[in-house]
Amino acid sequence: MTVVFFIAITVAVFLTSLLSGIFGMAGGLILLWILTFLLPIASAIAVHGLVQMVSNGSRAWMSRAYLDVRTLILLLSGLGTAAGFLAFIDYRPSLVVVSVVIGVMPILVWLPMGRLRLDGQRPIQAFLCGLISGSLSIAIGVSGPTVDLFFITTRMDRRQIIATKAAFQLITHGTKVLFYVDAAAELTVNGWMVVIAAMPFAIIGTRTGDVILHRMSNERYRTWARWIVTAVGAVYLLRIPFSDFSW
């Protein structure tokens, strides 16, 4: 592990955690994209989960006063169902599938939310949100904007959305790590050193993003989130032609 490689990973973790701290998404998408160049896809998803557990865990703790516990429980019921089904069919990830699905995900943030009338605070919709986003997170490594689709038109403000999402994603990433524990066990000593060293930078980035979030209006938050996720999706689609390469 060279010094340049170490610095590059820690900077990437800091910047992606900063982005997630502000928007509650996008940062994880970028971090996974970077990891797919360095590790086999299953190992990349596992390492991504470990780093994101720290990032989301710190964000959940910092915003715990705004957590909607009832909605979180309903989300987790959907996640549990998704994890059970994917374990039952013995699912294994593919880099091509991951790149395609994440690449087309940005379409979701441009849907007319007012017409869909999604509301993540309603019991059935919260369960569906947990089921869909949980399935995607385990299957391709990230859930993208799927959680936001169910919360963008609720009565919750940006701080409640970030707090509830962070707590849910903390547990989701933990579930993902357990799902790919065999792949995580294949990491080298240098690989584990990178993961451990990156964790403080995930917390610092999240903290910095939290400060910026509280200075941002709800409207600006939603506008920037859409364009950032769209840009990330385009980058994933560009990754597809190289998906057969051994990195």
Contacts in CASP RR format, 6 or more apart in sequence:
PFRMAT RR
TARGET T0000
AUTHOR 0000-0000-0000
METHOD contacts of the structure
MODEL  1
MTVVFFIAITVAVFLTSLLSGIFGMAGGLILLWILTFLLPIASAIAVHGL
VQMVSNGSRAWMSRAYLDVRTLILLLSGLGTAAGFLAFIDYRPSLVVVSV
VIGVMPILVWLPMGRLRLDGQRPIQAFLCGLISGSLSIAIGVSGPTVDLF
FITTRMDRRQIIATKAAFQLITHGTKVLFYVDAAAELTVNGWMVVIAAMP
FAIIGTRTGDVILHRMSNERYRTWARWIVTAVGAVYLLRIPFSDFSW
1 190 0 8 1.000
1 191 0 8 1.000
1 193 0 8 1.000
1 194 0 8 1.000
6 194 0 8 1.000
6 197 0 8 1.000
9 34 0 8 1.000
9 194 0 8 1.000
9 197 0 8 1.000
9 198 0 8 1.000
10 197 0 8 1.000
10 198 0 8 1.000
10 201 0 8 1.000
11 201 0 8 1.000
12 30 0 8 1.000
12 31 0 8 1.000
12 34 0 8 1.000
13 31 0 8 1.000
13 51 0 8 1.000
13 198 0 8 1.000
13 201 0 8 1.000
13 202 0 8 1.000
14 201 0 8 1.000
14 202 0 8 1.000
14 204 0 8 1.000
14 205 0 8 1.000
15 27 0 8 1.000
15 30 0 8 1.000
15 205 0 8 1.000
16 26 0 8 1.000
16 27 0 8 1.000
16 28 0 8 1.000
16 30 0 8 1.000
16 31 0 8 1.000
16 55 0 8 1.000
17 27 0 8 1.000
17 55 0 8 1.000
17 201 0 8 1.000
17 202 0 8 1.000
17 203 0 8 1.000
17 204 0 8 1.000
17 205 0 8 1.000
17 206 0 8 1.000
17 209 0 8 1.000
18 205 0 8 1.000
18 206 0 8 1.000
18 208 0 8 1.000
18 209 0 8 1.000
18 212 0 8 1.000
19 26 0 8 1.000
19 27 0 8 1.000
19 28 0 8 1.000
19 30 0 8 1.000
19 209 0 8 1.000
19 228 0 8 1.000
20 26 0 8 1.000
20 27 0 8 1.000
20 28 0 8 1.000
20 52 0 8 1.000
20 55 0 8 1.000
20 56 0 8 1.000
20 59 0 8 1.000
20 206 0 8 1.000
21 55 0 8 1.000
21 59 0 8 1.000
21 162 0 8 1.000
21 205 0 8 1.000
21 206 0 8 1.000
21 208 0 8 1.000
21 209 0 8 1.000
21 210 0 8 1.000
21 212 0 8 1.000
21 213 0 8 1.000
22 209 0 8 1.000
22 212 0 8 1.000
22 213 0 8 1.000
22 216 0 8 1.000
22 221 0 8 1.000
23 221 0 8 1.000
23 224 0 8 1.000
23 225 0 8 1.000
23 228 0 8 1.000
24 59 0 8 1.000
24 162 0 8 1.000
24 165 0 8 1.000
24 166 0 8 1.000
24 225 0 8 1.000
25 144 0 8 1.000
25 145 0 8 1.000
25 147 0 8 1.000
25 148 0 8 1.000
25 225 0 8 1.000
25 229 0 8 1.000
26 225 0 8 1.000
26 228 0 8 1.000
26 229 0 8 1.000
26 232 0 8 1.000
27 232 0 8 1.000
28 48 0 8 1.000
28 52 0 8 1.000
28 55 0 8 1.000
28 142 0 8 1.000
29 102 0 8 1.000
29 142 0 8 1.000
29 144 0 8 1.000
29 229 0 8 1.000
29 232 0 8 1.000
29 233 0 8 1.000
29 236 0 8 1.000
30 232 0 8 1.000
31 48 0 8 1.000
31 51 0 8 1.000
31 52 0 8 1.000
32 44 0 8 1.000
32 45 0 8 1.000
32 48 0 8 1.000
32 98 0 8 1.000
32 102 0 8 1.000
32 141 0 8 1.000
32 142 0 8 1.000
33 232 0 8 1.000
33 235 0 8 1.000
33 236 0 8 1.000
33 239 0 8 1.000
35 44 0 8 1.000
35 47 0 8 1.000
35 48 0 8 1.000
36 44 0 8 1.000
36 95 0 8 1.000
36 98 0 8 1.000
36 99 0 8 1.000
36 239 0 8 1.000
36 247 0 8 1.000
37 247 0 8 1.000
38 44 0 8 1.000
38 247 0 8 1.000
39 47 0 8 1.000
39 187 0 8 1.000
40 183 0 8 1.000
41 93 0 8 1.000
41 94 0 8 1.000
41 95 0 8 1.000
41 98 0 8 1.000
42 92 0 8 1.000
42 93 0 8 1.000
42 180 0 8 1.000
42 182 0 8 1.000
42 183 0 8 1.000
43 180 0 8 1.000
43 183 0 8 1.000
43 184 0 8 1.000
43 186 0 8 1.000
43 187 0 8 1.000
45 93 0 8 1.000
45 140 0 8 1.000
45 141 0 8 1.000
45 176 0 8 1.000
45 180 0 8 1.000
45 183 0 8 1.000
46 176 0 8 1.000
46 177 0 8 1.000
46 180 0 8 1.000
46 181 0 8 1.000
46 183 0 8 1.000
46 184 0 8 1.000
46 187 0 8 1.000
47 184 0 8 1.000
47 187 0 8 1.000
47 191 0 8 1.000
47 195 0 8 1.000
48 141 0 8 1.000
48 142 0 8 1.000
48 173 0 8 1.000
48 176 0 8 1.000
49 141 0 8 1.000
49 173 0 8 1.000
49 174 0 8 1.000
49 176 0 8 1.000
49 177 0 8 1.000
50 173 0 8 1.000
50 177 0 8 1.000
50 184 0 8 1.000
50 195 0 8 1.000
51 195 0 8 1.000
51 198 0 8 1.000
51 199 0 8 1.000
51 202 0 8 1.000
52 169 0 8 1.000
52 173 0 8 1.000
52 202 0 8 1.000
53 170 0 8 1.000
53 173 0 8 1.000
53 174 0 8 1.000
53 177 0 8 1.000
54 199 0 8 1.000
54 202 0 8 1.000
54 203 0 8 1.000
55 202 0 8 1.000
55 203 0 8 1.000
55 205 0 8 1.000
55 206 0 8 1.000
56 166 0 8 1.000
56 167 0 8 1.000
56 169 0 8 1.000
56 170 0 8 1.000
56 173 0 8 1.000
57 166 0 8 1.000
57 167 0 8 1.000
57 170 0 8 1.000
58 202 0 8 1.000
58 203 0 8 1.000
58 206 0 8 1.000
58 207 0 8 1.000
59 162 0 8 1.000
59 166 0 8 1.000
59 206 0 8 1.000
59 210 0 8 1.000
60 67 0 8 1.000
60 163 0 8 1.000
60 166 0 8 1.000
60 167 0 8 1.000
60 170 0 8 1.000
62 206 0 8 1.000
62 207 0 8 1.000
62 210 0 8 1.000
63 159 0 8 1.000
63 162 0 8 1.000
63 163 0 8 1.000
63 166 0 8 1.000
63 210 0 8 1.000
64 163 0 8 1.000
64 167 0 8 1.000
65 163 0 8 1.000
66 159 0 8 1.000
66 160 0 8 1.000
66 162 0 8 1.000
66 163 0 8 1.000
66 164 0 8 1.000
67 160 0 8 1.000
67 163 0 8 1.000
67 164 0 8 1.000
67 167 0 8 1.000
68 121 0 8 1.000
68 156 0 8 1.000
68 160 0 8 1.000
68 163 0 8 1.000
68 164 0 8 1.000
71 120 0 8 1.000
71 121 0 8 1.000
71 126 0 8 1.000
71 164 0 8 1.000
72 164 0 8 1.000
72 167 0 8 1.000
72 168 0 8 1.000
74 123 0 8 1.000
74 126 0 8 1.000
74 127 0 8 1.000
74 130 0 8 1.000
75 126 0 8 1.000
75 127 0 8 1.000
75 129 0 8 1.000
75 130 0 8 1.000
75 133 0 8 1.000
75 164 0 8 1.000
75 168 0 8 1.000
76 130 0 8 1.000
76 168 0 8 1.000
76 171 0 8 1.000
77 127 0 8 1.000
77 130 0 8 1.000
78 127 0 8 1.000
78 128 0 8 1.000
78 129 0 8 1.000
78 130 0 8 1.000
78 131 0 8 1.000
78 134 0 8 1.000
79 130 0 8 1.000
79 131 0 8 1.000
79 133 0 8 1.000
79 134 0 8 1.000
79 168 0 8 1.000
79 171 0 8 1.000
79 172 0 8 1.000
79 175 0 8 1.000
80 134 0 8 1.000
80 175 0 8 1.000
81 127 0 8 1.000
81 131 0 8 1.000
82 130 0 8 1.000
82 131 0 8 1.000
82 132 0 8 1.000
82 134 0 8 1.000
82 135 0 8 1.000
82 138 0 8 1.000
83 134 0 8 1.000
83 138 0 8 1.000
83 175 0 8 1.000
83 179 0 8 1.000
85 135 0 8 1.000
86 135 0 8 1.000
86 138 0 8 1.000
86 139 0 8 1.000
86 179 0 8 1.000
87 179 0 8 1.000
91 138 0 8 1.000
91 139 0 8 1.000
93 139 0 8 1.000
93 140 0 8 1.000
93 141 0 8 1.000
95 243 0 8 1.000
96 240 0 8 1.000
96 243 0 8 1.000
96 244 0 8 1.000
97 139 0 8 1.000
97 140 0 8 1.000
98 140 0 8 1.000
98 141 0 8 1.000
99 236 0 8 1.000
99 237 0 8 1.000
99 239 0 8 1.000
99 240 0 8 1.000
99 243 0 8 1.000
100 237 0 8 1.000
100 240 0 8 1.000
101 136 0 8 1.000
101 139 0 8 1.000
101 140 0 8 1.000
102 140 0 8 1.000
102 142 0 8 1.000
102 144 0 8 1.000
102 232 0 8 1.000
102 233 0 8 1.000
102 236 0 8 1.000
103 233 0 8 1.000
103 234 0 8 1.000
103 236 0 8 1.000
103 237 0 8 1.000
104 233 0 8 1.000
104 237 0 8 1.000
105 144 0 8 1.000
105 145 0 8 1.000
105 146 0 8 1.000
105 229 0 8 1.000
105 233 0 8 1.000
106 145 0 8 1.000
106 226 0 8 1.000
106 229 0 8 1.000
106 230 0 8 1.000
106 232 0 8 1.000
106 233 0 8 1.000
106 234 0 8 1.000
108 145 0 8 1.000
108 146 0 8 1.000
108 149 0 8 1.000
109 145 0 8 1.000
109 148 0 8 1.000
109 149 0 8 1.000
109 225 0 8 1.000
109 226 0 8 1.000
109 229 0 8 1.000
109 230 0 8 1.000
110 226 0 8 1.000
110 230 0 8 1.000
111 149 0 8 1.000
113 149 0 8 1.000
113 152 0 8 1.000
113 153 0 8 1.000
114 153 0 8 1.000
116 149 0 8 1.000
116 153 0 8 1.000
117 153 0 8 1.000
118 125 0 8 1.000
118 149 0 8 1.000
118 150 0 8 1.000
118 152 0 8 1.000
118 153 0 8 1.000
119 125 0 8 1.000
119 150 0 8 1.000
119 153 0 8 1.000
119 154 0 8 1.000
120 126 0 8 1.000
120 129 0 8 1.000
120 150 0 8 1.000
120 151 0 8 1.000
120 154 0 8 1.000
121 154 0 8 1.000
121 155 0 8 1.000
121 156 0 8 1.000
125 150 0 8 1.000
126 150 0 8 1.000
128 150 0 8 1.000
129 146 0 8 1.000
129 147 0 8 1.000
129 149 0 8 1.000
129 150 0 8 1.000
129 151 0 8 1.000
130 147 0 8 1.000
130 168 0 8 1.000
132 143 0 8 1.000
132 146 0 8 1.000
133 143 0 8 1.000
133 144 0 8 1.000
133 146 0 8 1.000
133 147 0 8 1.000
133 168 0 8 1.000
133 172 0 8 1.000
134 143 0 8 1.000
134 172 0 8 1.000
134 175 0 8 1.000
136 142 0 8 1.000
136 143 0 8 1.000
136 144 0 8 1.000
136 146 0 8 1.000
137 143 0 8 1.000
137 169 0 8 1.000
137 172 0 8 1.000
137 173 0 8 1.000
137 175 0 8 1.000
137 176 0 8 1.000
138 172 0 8 1.000
138 175 0 8 1.000
138 176 0 8 1.000
138 179 0 8 1.000
141 176 0 8 1.000
143 169 0 8 1.000
143 172 0 8 1.000
144 229 0 8 1.000
145 225 0 8 1.000
145 229 0 8 1.000
147 165 0 8 1.000
147 168 0 8 1.000
147 169 0 8 1.000
148 161 0 8 1.000
148 165 0 8 1.000
148 225 0 8 1.000
151 161 0 8 1.000
151 164 0 8 1.000
151 165 0 8 1.000
152 161 0 8 1.000
152 222 0 8 1.000
154 161 0 8 1.000
156 164 0 8 1.000
157 218 0 8 1.000
158 213 0 8 1.000
158 216 0 8 1.000
158 218 0 8 1.000
158 221 0 8 1.000
159 213 0 8 1.000
159 214 0 8 1.000
162 213 0 8 1.000
177 184 0 8 1.000
187 195 0 8 1.000
213 221 0 8 1.000
END
